[in-house]
């Protein structure tokens, strides 16, 4: 069985976002008093007292720039939480944030949406990734929150 790895926002991108986000705004660190914010740098929820920042992130735009693609109208940016300072990254290689409905959105090598699938239970992720990557036109998928459409993490071909 193929293993599909959740990919957090990369270290170089995090360094940039901690200064200026993809909307051109300066990051504003805050102390997370309550915890529970989904951190895209280490793929876990924040704990009370951690310094975090809510920044605008354009995951498909950045992927497309690395791969010579033009996502056109599919380019989008949205809010994500990251640690305000460097962090060690994710622990393990599981799939985080699986407690709610998620969408596995498929993209082509040209950066175009090829469809998606609603995932309602943690055990449904592996079949959704296998189904997505069975299509040779799928270059990557984004796992997103259904209720707000927020980007959670990317998964690429193994």
Secondary structure by P-SEA (a helix, b strand, c coil): cbbbbbbcccaaaaaaaaccccccccbbbbcccccccccccccbbbcccbbbbbccccaaaaaaaacccccccccbbbbbbcccccccccccccccccccbbbbccccccccccbbbbbccccaaaaaaaaaaccccccbbbbbbccccccccccccc
